[in-house]
Amino acid sequence: MRQRSSLISRRLGSAVADNVLLIVAVFGPAIYLFSNDDHVAYFNFSLILGWWIYFAFLERSPLQGTLFKRLNNFQVTDLHGNRVGIIRATVRHIARILTFFTFMLGYLTITYTRRNQALHDWISGTVVVDIHPEVEDELDFDSEKPVTPTVHY
């Protein structure tokens, strides 16, 4: 249970940090650019577009995760361990809204799903994997063979 609670706190921490970054990077400029009442539609569109570009494109990129997911050694994959496409990343992003509107209770599904999936992962057919090795001392940096990451489902 301790490992799962650590996983939940790291994932939730990544989500909060990513959203704080987006508030600064997207919300701030949108207020400055579209503060006039005549521009409410542009303001809303820029917020939706900014959040979608950040999450969907980074999760489908070779990074396979947002900036703070990668800092926490997470990658977003499909159920077979492959990189997700733009459609699946978009579905995941839209499903994340359900997690948000359930007051983040969608993250509690991590505790009882076999693959530690949050609600939006389950809906979109994705899984967030921890690619950090169990013990860093086990890494052999002198070896030329690639190191296989440890994947926890």
N, CA, C and O of each residue as an XYZ file, in Angstrom:
612
protein
N       0.821     -1.203      0.000
C       0.000      0.000      0.000
C       0.861      1.261      0.000
O       0.486      2.281     -0.578
N       2.020      1.179      0.655
C       2.895      2.344      0.719
C       3.354      2.756     -0.675
O       3.434      3.945     -0.984
N       3.657      1.756     -1.523
C       4.098      2.047     -2.883
C       2.978      2.730     -3.661
O       3.236      3.670     -4.412
N       1.745      2.274     -3.493
C       0.619      2.887     -4.203
C       0.357      4.302     -3.718
O       0.061      5.182     -4.526
N       0.460      4.542     -2.411
C       0.225      5.903     -1.923
C       1.319      6.836     -2.410
O       1.057      8.009     -2.675
N       2.536      6.338     -2.531
C       3.621      7.134     -3.096
C       3.337      7.424     -4.568
O       3.566      8.536     -5.042
N       2.843      6.432     -5.277
C       2.500      6.599     -6.691
C       1.399      7.647     -6.856
O       1.489      8.511     -7.728
N       0.371      7.571     -6.028
C      -0.716      8.546     -6.102
C      -0.195      9.943     -5.808
O      -0.514     10.884     -6.534
N       0.600     10.092     -4.759
C       1.080     11.425     -4.407
C       2.002     11.985     -5.489
O       1.955     13.183     -5.770
N       2.833     11.149     -6.097
C       3.706     11.630     -7.166
C       2.907     12.004     -8.408
O       3.201     13.007     -9.058
N       1.907     11.209     -8.736
C       1.086     11.526     -9.907
C       0.252     12.776     -9.671
O       0.146     13.633    -10.548
N      -0.336     12.878     -8.493
C      -1.131     14.059     -8.167
C      -0.240     15.294     -8.109
O      -0.630     16.368     -8.566
N       0.951     15.143     -7.550
C       1.911     16.249     -7.527
C       2.301     16.693     -8.922
O       2.418     17.890     -9.187
N       2.504     15.734     -9.818
C       2.817     16.067    -11.217
C       1.671     16.826    -11.854
O       1.887     17.810    -12.561
N       0.449     16.371    -11.606
C      -0.727     17.022    -12.200
C      -0.866     18.454    -11.684
O      -1.123     19.374    -12.460
N      -0.699     18.635    -10.392
C      -0.816     19.978     -9.814
C       0.279     20.889    -10.379
O       0.001     22.022    -10.774
N       1.513     20.401    -10.419
C       2.627     21.211    -10.927
C       2.435     21.564    -12.400
O       2.705     22.696    -12.802
N       1.968     20.603    -13.214
C       1.708     20.885    -14.629
C       0.645     21.958    -14.784
O       0.768     22.844    -15.630
N      -0.396     21.882    -13.969
C      -1.466     22.869    -14.073
C      -1.046     24.245    -13.571
O      -1.484     25.258    -14.115
N      -0.212     24.297    -12.549
C       0.318     25.588    -12.097
C       1.168     26.208    -13.204
O       1.072     27.405    -13.476
N       1.990     25.392    -13.831
C       2.791     25.873    -14.964
C       1.897     26.438    -16.061
O       2.186     27.495    -16.621
N       0.823     25.740    -16.361
C      -0.089     26.204    -17.402
C      -0.847     27.460    -17.002
O      -1.145     28.299    -17.852
N      -1.159     27.597    -15.736
C      -1.818     28.827    -15.285
C      -0.913     30.018    -15.564
O      -1.370     31.060    -16.033
N       0.366     29.858    -15.276
C       1.316     30.941    -15.523
C       1.531     31.150    -17.021
O       1.530     32.285    -17.498
N       1.716     30.056    -17.764
C       2.090     30.154    -19.172
C       0.916     30.441    -20.109
O       1.109     31.056    -21.158
N      -0.294     30.010    -19.753
C      -1.445     30.174    -20.656
C      -2.459     31.170    -20.110
O      -2.877     32.087    -20.816
N      -2.850     30.992    -18.863
C      -3.898     31.826    -18.284
C      -3.465     33.289    -18.179
O      -4.224     34.199    -18.512
N      -2.237     33.496    -17.713
C      -1.716     34.865    -17.581
C      -1.716     35.625    -18.896
O      -2.306     36.703    -18.971
N      -1.070     35.097    -19.944
C      -1.096     35.793    -21.227
C      -2.508     35.947    -21.806
O      -2.807     36.951    -22.451
N      -3.376     34.951    -21.577
C      -4.742     35.042    -22.089
C      -5.492     36.196    -21.429
O      -6.247     36.902    -22.097
N      -5.295     36.395    -20.132
C      -5.932     37.529    -19.448
C      -5.417     38.840    -20.032
O      -6.190     39.765    -20.281
N      -4.117     38.911    -20.245
C      -3.524     40.135    -20.790
C      -4.038     40.418    -22.202
O      -4.378     41.555    -22.527
N      -4.091     39.383    -23.033
C      -4.477     39.575    -24.435
C      -5.980     39.755    -24.630
O      -6.413     40.509    -25.502
N      -6.764     39.064    -23.820
C      -8.212     39.041    -24.060
C      -9.005     39.522    -22.855
O     -10.045     38.945    -22.536
N      -8.539     40.564    -22.179
C      -9.216     41.037    -20.973
C     -10.489     41.817    -21.280
O     -11.311     42.019    -20.387
N     -10.665     42.248    -22.489
C     -11.853     42.981    -22.892
C     -13.056     42.032    -22.920
O     -12.914     40.875    -23.318
N     -14.223     42.497    -22.508
C     -15.430     41.666    -22.510
C     -15.791     41.145    -23.891
O     -16.439     40.106    -24.011
N     -15.382     41.847    -24.921
C     -15.689     41.412    -26.286
C     -14.881     40.185    -26.691
O     -15.181     39.555    -27.705
N     -13.876     39.846    -25.924
C     -12.975     38.762    -26.292
C     -13.114     37.516    -25.417
O     -12.175     36.726    -25.331
N     -14.250     37.326    -24.776
C     -14.443     36.179    -23.879
C     -14.293     34.868    -24.638
O     -13.693     33.923    -24.125
N     -14.824     34.799    -25.840
C     -14.719     33.576    -26.636
C     -13.258     33.277    -26.968
O     -12.833     32.124    -26.889
N     -12.491     34.289    -27.334
C     -11.068     34.096    -27.614
C     -10.316     33.647    -26.367
O      -9.429     32.796    -26.434
N     -10.681     34.227    -25.233
C     -10.063     33.865    -23.965
C     -10.299     32.384    -23.669
O      -9.355     31.647    -23.383
N     -11.551     31.953    -23.739
C     -11.888     30.552    -23.465
C     -11.214     29.614    -24.460
O     -10.693     28.566    -24.080
N     -11.228     29.994    -25.725
C     -10.605     29.168    -26.747
C      -9.102     29.035    -26.501
O      -8.546     27.949    -26.661
N      -8.442     30.122    -26.116
C      -6.997     30.060    -25.878
C      -6.665     29.167    -24.684
O      -5.650     28.471    -24.691
N      -7.514     29.184    -23.663
C      -7.295     28.305    -22.512
C      -7.441     26.843    -22.903
O      -6.583     26.020    -22.582
N      -8.520     26.522    -23.591
C      -8.762     25.136    -24.013
C      -7.651     24.659    -24.935
O      -7.135     23.554    -24.772
N      -7.284     25.488    -25.898
C      -6.236     25.129    -26.853
C      -4.882     24.978    -26.156
O      -4.145     24.038    -26.453
N      -4.548     25.871    -25.251
C      -3.274     25.798    -24.530
C      -3.150     24.532    -23.703
O      -2.123     23.855    -23.751
N      -4.193     24.205    -22.940
C      -4.173     23.000    -22.121
C      -4.076     21.757    -23.000
O      -3.317     20.836    -22.695
N      -4.845     21.729    -24.096
C      -4.833     20.565    -24.992
C      -3.468     20.389    -25.639
O      -2.940     19.278    -25.668
N      -2.894     21.454    -26.153
C      -1.579     21.361    -26.797
C      -0.543     20.838    -25.797
O       0.243     19.947    -26.119
N      -0.548     21.385    -24.613
C       0.439     20.969    -23.611
C       0.314     19.486    -23.282
O       1.286     18.739    -23.395
N      -0.877     19.060    -22.875
C      -1.040     17.679    -22.435
C      -1.008     16.687    -23.595
O      -0.224     15.739    -23.563
N      -1.822     16.877    -24.596
C      -1.937     15.891    -25.672
C      -0.646     15.767    -26.476
O      -0.215     14.655    -26.782
N      -0.036     16.873    -26.814
C       1.151     16.794    -27.656
C       2.384     16.301    -26.898
O       3.205     15.582    -27.468
N       2.528     16.670    -25.634
C       3.663     16.143    -24.876
C       3.494     14.665    -24.548
O       4.475     13.922    -24.533
N       2.261     14.227    -24.283
C       2.043     12.822    -23.960
C       2.162     11.914    -25.185
O       2.418     10.719    -25.035
N       1.986     12.446    -26.373
C       2.153     11.646    -27.579
C       3.536     11.827    -28.189
O       3.886     11.140    -29.148
N       4.317     12.739    -27.644
C       5.665     13.008    -28.148
C       6.624     11.888    -27.715
O       6.241     11.014    -26.938
N       7.854     11.912    -28.211
C       8.844     10.925    -27.742
C       9.091     10.987    -26.230
O       9.542     10.001    -25.648
N       8.804     12.125    -25.582
C       8.917     12.204    -24.122
C       7.887     11.311    -23.433
O       8.147     10.783    -22.352
N       6.728     11.142    -24.051
C       5.612     10.364    -23.530
C       5.126     10.849    -22.175
O       4.708     10.053    -21.334
N       5.181     12.147    -21.969
C       4.677     12.694    -20.724
C       4.928     14.180    -20.662
O       5.749     14.722    -21.401
N       4.210     14.828    -19.770
C       4.388     16.262    -19.566
C       5.707     16.503    -18.842
O       6.378     15.556    -18.432
N       6.068     17.745    -18.689
C       7.349     18.072    -18.061
C       7.468     17.501    -16.650
O       8.498     16.930    -16.292
N       6.413     17.656    -15.852
C       6.494     17.187    -14.471
C       6.294     15.681    -14.357
O       6.777     15.078    -13.398
N       5.602     15.059    -15.298
C       5.551     13.593    -15.315
C       6.945     13.047    -15.569
O       7.375     12.104    -14.904
N       7.647     13.627    -16.518
C       8.993     13.154    -16.841
C       9.955     13.408    -15.680
O      10.837     12.589    -15.421
N       9.795     14.526    -14.983
C      10.643     14.781    -13.812
C      10.411     13.748    -12.724
O      11.314     13.465    -11.937
N       9.210     13.182    -12.669
C       8.881     12.125    -11.709
C       9.057     10.730    -12.303
O       8.590      9.744    -11.733
N       9.732     10.652    -13.448
C      10.044      9.384    -14.120
C       8.810      8.595    -14.542
O       8.789      7.368    -14.440
N       7.796      9.288    -15.010
C       6.598      8.650    -15.532
C       6.552      8.779    -17.046
O       7.055      9.743    -17.623
N       5.937      7.785    -17.674
C       5.636      7.841    -19.095
C       4.195      7.400    -19.295
O       3.693      6.536    -18.576
N       3.532      8.004    -20.281
C       2.176      7.614    -20.638
C       2.269      6.667    -21.829
O       2.863      7.002    -22.854
N       1.680      5.485    -21.688
C       1.683      4.502    -22.774
C       0.267      3.972    -22.967
O      -0.624      4.234    -22.159
N       0.073      3.220    -24.057
C      -1.193      2.507    -24.190
C      -1.098      1.246    -23.335
O      -0.111      1.062    -22.623
N      -2.087      0.392    -23.392
C      -2.114     -0.782    -22.528
C      -1.059     -1.817    -22.888
O      -0.820     -2.753    -22.125
N      -0.421     -1.652    -24.053
C       0.607     -2.584    -24.491
C       2.014     -2.010    -24.350
O       2.980     -2.637    -24.783
N       2.142     -0.832    -23.753
C       3.441     -0.219    -23.539
C       3.932      0.639    -24.691
O       5.076      1.093    -24.683
N       3.069      0.868    -25.691
C       3.446      1.676    -26.847
C       3.133      3.144    -26.619
O       2.304      3.495    -25.779
N       3.803      3.989    -27.372
C       3.522      5.421    -27.317
C       2.108      5.672    -27.817
O       1.668      5.042    -28.779
N       1.392      6.588    -27.173
C       0.019      6.887    -27.566
C       0.012      7.833    -28.763
O       0.939      8.620    -28.956
N      -1.051      7.741    -29.564
C      -1.232      8.648    -30.686
C      -1.991      9.892    -30.255
O      -2.404     10.015    -29.102
N      -2.167     10.809    -31.192
C      -2.820     12.081    -30.869
C      -4.287     11.883    -30.484
O      -4.796     12.605    -29.626
N      -4.972     10.921    -31.102
C      -6.389     10.680    -30.770
C      -6.508     10.175    -29.330
O      -7.315     10.690    -28.556
N      -5.713      9.180    -28.975
C      -5.775      8.631    -27.606
C      -5.343      9.674    -26.583
O      -5.917      9.748    -25.497
N      -4.340     10.477    -26.916
C      -3.894     11.535    -26.001
C      -4.984     12.587    -25.833
O      -5.148     13.140    -24.745
N      -5.728     12.867    -26.897
C      -6.833     13.825    -26.818
C      -7.974     13.262    -25.972
O      -8.548     13.975    -25.149
N      -8.300     11.996    -26.170
C      -9.343     11.357    -25.353
C      -8.929     11.380    -23.883
O      -9.752     11.644    -23.006
N      -7.654     11.105    -23.616
C      -7.154     11.136    -22.240
C      -7.283     12.538    -21.652
O      -7.661     12.703    -20.492
N      -6.971     13.528    -22.453
C      -7.071     14.912    -21.990
C      -8.518     15.291    -21.680
O      -8.789     15.918    -20.656
N      -9.438     14.918    -22.550
C     -10.863     15.218    -22.325
C     -11.370     14.450    -21.099
O     -12.125     14.993    -20.292
N     -10.952     13.186    -20.963
C     -11.381     12.384    -19.816
C     -10.812     12.933    -18.507
O     -11.390     12.720    -17.441
N      -9.694     13.629    -18.584
C      -9.096     14.230    -17.392
C     -10.043     15.259    -16.777
O      -9.990     15.518    -15.575
N     -10.901     15.837    -17.595
C     -11.890     16.786    -17.092
C     -12.815     16.098    -16.080
O     -13.196     16.695    -15.072
N     -13.174     14.828    -16.360
C     -13.992     14.071    -15.401
C     -13.258     13.902    -14.069
O     -13.849     14.037    -12.998
N     -11.980     13.611    -14.155
C     -11.186     13.478    -12.934
C     -11.174     14.797    -12.173
O     -11.291     14.812    -10.948
N     -11.034     15.888    -12.888
C     -11.010     17.206    -12.255
C     -12.357     17.526    -11.612
O     -12.405     18.004    -10.479
N     -13.458     17.266    -12.332
C     -14.774     17.618    -11.803
C     -15.283     16.662    -10.734
O     -16.328     16.914    -10.132
N     -14.569     15.577    -10.488
C     -14.907     14.715     -9.351
C     -14.029     15.082     -8.161
O     -13.798     14.261     -7.274
N     -13.538     16.332     -8.147
C     -12.679     16.830     -7.072
C     -11.445     15.942     -6.895
O     -11.021     15.650     -5.777
N     -10.889     15.526     -8.018
C      -9.687     14.691     -8.094
C      -9.907     13.289     -7.532
O      -8.940     12.557     -7.323
N     -11.153     12.902     -7.285
C     -11.423     11.549     -6.802
C     -11.089     10.502     -7.860
O     -10.899      9.329     -7.538
N     -11.017     10.926     -9.123
C     -10.629     10.006    -10.194
C      -9.242      9.436    -10.004
O      -8.917      8.397    -10.579
N      -8.416     10.098     -9.205
C      -7.087      9.560     -8.908
C      -7.156      8.405     -7.906
O      -6.225      7.603     -7.832
N      -8.228      8.308     -7.146
C      -8.348      7.207     -6.183
C      -8.490      5.853     -6.857
O      -8.227      4.821     -6.239
N      -8.902      5.848     -8.117
C      -9.004      4.570     -8.829
C      -7.636      3.910     -8.978
O      -7.554      2.710     -9.242
N      -6.573      4.675     -8.812
C      -5.220      4.106     -8.857
C      -5.066      3.031     -7.783
O      -4.344      2.054     -7.981
N      -5.738      3.207     -6.657
C      -5.560      2.273     -5.541
C      -6.216      0.919     -5.780
O      -5.813     -0.062     -5.156
N      -7.196      0.831     -6.645
C      -7.860     -0.460     -6.812
C      -7.898     -0.991     -8.237
O      -8.566     -1.994     -8.486
N      -7.213     -0.362     -9.177
C      -7.120     -0.946    -10.514
C      -5.802     -1.704    -10.623
O      -4.798     -1.320    -10.024
N      -5.821     -2.765    -11.382
C      -4.658     -3.642    -11.512
C      -3.446     -2.905    -12.060
O      -2.314     -3.176    -11.658
N      -3.680     -1.978    -12.974
C      -2.578     -1.259    -13.619
C      -2.370      0.144    -13.045
O      -1.699      0.976    -13.657
N      -2.937      0.399    -11.887
C      -2.810      1.700    -11.223
C      -3.297      2.834    -12.113
O      -2.641      3.870    -12.223
N      -4.441      2.639    -12.742
C      -4.977      3.643    -13.649
C      -5.908      4.607    -12.930
O      -6.760      4.206    -12.138
N      -5.723      5.885    -13.226
C      -6.683      6.885    -12.786
C      -7.900      6.795    -13.703
O      -7.868      6.094    -14.714
N      -8.962      7.498    -13.353
C     -10.196      7.437    -14.132
C      -9.948      7.786    -15.601
O     -10.450      7.099    -16.491
N      -9.180      8.845    -15.860
C      -8.946      9.248    -17.239
C      -8.057      8.249    -17.988
O      -8.163      8.136    -19.209
N      -7.193      7.531    -17.287
C      -6.399      6.475    -17.925
C      -7.309      5.319    -18.329
O      -7.209      4.792    -19.437
N      -8.184      4.940    -17.429
C      -9.094      3.828    -17.679
C      -9.997      4.128    -18.870
O     -10.198      3.265    -19.725
N     -10.540      5.336    -18.935
C     -11.429      5.725    -20.037
C     -10.686      5.731    -21.370
O     -11.228      5.297    -22.386
N      -9.459      6.220    -21.367
C      -8.721      6.379    -22.629
C      -7.877      5.163    -23.010
O      -7.274      5.152    -24.083
N      -7.823      4.157    -22.169
C      -7.027      2.976    -22.489
C      -5.532      3.244    -22.414
O      -4.755      2.734    -23.221
N      -5.141      4.048    -21.437
C      -3.721      4.345    -21.244
C      -3.290      3.923    -19.853
O      -4.115      3.605    -18.997
N      -2.000      3.926    -19.649
C      -1.450      3.624    -18.338
C      -0.218      4.509    -18.158
O       0.522      4.758    -19.109
N      -0.010      4.977    -16.943
C       1.180      5.762    -16.612
C       2.146      4.815    -15.935
O       1.834      4.234    -14.895
N       3.322      4.659    -16.525
C       4.303      3.719    -15.986
C       5.451      4.483    -15.339
O       5.851      5.554    -15.796
N       5.963      3.903    -14.269
C       7.115      4.449    -13.560
C       8.353      3.826    -14.192
O       8.555      2.615    -14.095
N       9.175      4.633    -14.832
C      10.338      4.095    -15.533
C      11.611      4.178    -14.705
O      12.694      3.877    -15.206
N      11.496      4.578    -13.454
C      12.659      4.706    -12.585
C      13.073      3.326    -12.090
O      12.238      2.577    -11.583
N      14.345      2.980    -12.231
C      14.796      1.688    -11.681
C      14.614      1.660    -10.165
O      14.633      2.699     -9.506
N      14.441      0.469     -9.631
C      14.251      0.304     -8.191
C      15.448      0.819     -7.409
O      15.287      1.568     -6.444
N      16.631      0.428     -7.815
C      17.842      0.837     -7.128
C      18.792      1.414     -8.163
O      19.152      0.733     -9.123
N      19.201      2.658     -7.976
C      20.073      3.303     -8.945
C      21.448      2.668     -8.997
O      22.114      2.731    -10.030
N      21.888      2.058     -7.907
C      23.219      1.441     -7.876
C      23.320      0.269     -8.836
O      24.424     -0.116     -9.221
N      22.195     -0.303     -9.229
C      22.220     -1.446    -10.119
C      22.551     -1.060    -11.559
O      22.850     -1.931    -12.375
N      22.503      0.218    -11.878
C      22.797      0.651    -13.231
C      24.289      0.539    -13.508
O      25.111      0.995    -12.713
N      24.632     -0.064    -14.626
C      26.019     -0.210    -15.033
C      26.282      0.759    -16.174
O      25.978      0.462    -17.329
N      26.851      1.924    -15.849
C      27.058      2.951    -16.855
C      28.229      2.642    -17.775
O      28.371      3.276    -18.821
N      29.069      1.682    -17.410
C      30.190      1.317    -18.262
C      29.776      0.323    -19.341
O      30.476      0.171    -20.342
N      28.679     -0.335    -19.154
C      28.206     -1.318    -20.114
C      27.633     -0.630    -21.343
O      27.053      0.451    -21.245
N      27.800     -1.264    -22.508
C      27.273     -0.691    -23.745
C      25.870     -1.179    -24.053
O      25.209     -0.633    -24.937
N      25.402     -2.195    -23.341
C      24.048     -2.675    -23.594
C      23.047     -1.719    -22.946
O      23.328     -1.152    -21.890
N      21.867     -1.535    -23.579
C      20.879     -0.597    -23.034
C      20.271     -1.118    -21.737
O      20.120     -2.323    -21.535
N      19.933     -0.189    -20.881
C      19.292     -0.517    -19.608
C      17.798     -0.555    -19.829
O      17.225      0.386    -20.379
N      17.166     -1.624    -19.410
C      15.729     -1.763    -19.537
C      15.073     -1.162    -18.302
O      15.401     -1.559    -17.184
N      14.142     -0.200    -18.476
C      13.513      0.410    -17.307
C      12.582     -0.564    -16.599
O      12.027     -1.476    -17.212
N      12.424     -0.352    -15.309
C      11.495     -1.139    -14.523
C      10.115     -0.553    -14.701
O       9.915      0.643    -14.485
N       9.163     -1.374    -15.092
C       7.811     -0.906    -15.336
C       6.899     -1.509    -14.287
O       6.857     -2.729    -14.136
N       6.165     -0.676    -13.559
C       5.213     -1.110    -12.549
C       3.816     -0.878    -13.069
O       3.467      0.250    -13.418
N       3.013     -1.917    -13.127
C       1.611     -1.755    -13.532
C       0.739     -1.730    -12.328
O      -0.479     -1.601    -12.450
